[in-house]
Amino acid sequence: MLARSLSFVIPDDAVDRSQRFGAVAPDLDGYDVTAELARVTASALLLFGADEAGATRGGVVTSEHIPGEVLAIIPESGHFPFIERPGQFLRRVSEFLMTGG
């Protein structure tokens, strides 16, 4: 199932929230926590859809800085891999939980 086939409910305040986020976005542009990621001691699963911009930008960079992390990219999915490819998503999460990372 692809996200474009879903029926989304857009809240009445969606435009207002989007504008507020846009106002702080320039401040977030220089916000970088990658140096702190090395302090993560828990097992971490970073899971993205292959067509999600985060998978090829922030997600891969983030995964390079967390010791012992597992990066899982779900093919043929975007921002909602748990909806678009639920079987693959659940398999990856289950594998991660069963092996402890």
Salt bridges, closest charged atoms under 4 A:
ASP13 OD1 - ARG17 NE 3.20
ASP16 OD2 - ARG20 NH2 2.85
GLU36 OE1 - ARG39 NH1 2.76
GLU52 OE1 - HIS79 ND1 2.65
GLU76 OE1 - ARG85 NH2 2.88
GLU95 OE2 - ARG91 NE 3.79
GLU95 OE1 - ARG92 NH1 3.26
